[in-house]
């Protein structure tokens, strides 16, 4: 799990524990307490959903950046290796011709 994911999980756990402790020490009627719990859970759920959506967008953006960078690096590597391949072939041809001349002499 990512660092941000761990933080969000800890936040959600803290909210749940805090809500539970608040219920235990609340002097309100049961109906009012349940309404407060529901409202609190709804509010925290909404906030958590927004944060998770934001995190998902950020991850998607970063993955797109990394993909683009990776594609550029691969293209560069392929271009370089193609150039090097041609150089090696030319060098081998030259050596072969030199060997042929040596053998004929």
Secondary structure, 3 states (H helix, E strand, C coil): CCHHHHHHHHHHHHHHHHHHHHHHCCCCCHHHHHHHHHHHHHHHHHHHHHHHHHHHHHHHHHHHHHHHHHHHHHHHHHHHHHHHHHHHHHHHHHHHHHHHHHHHC
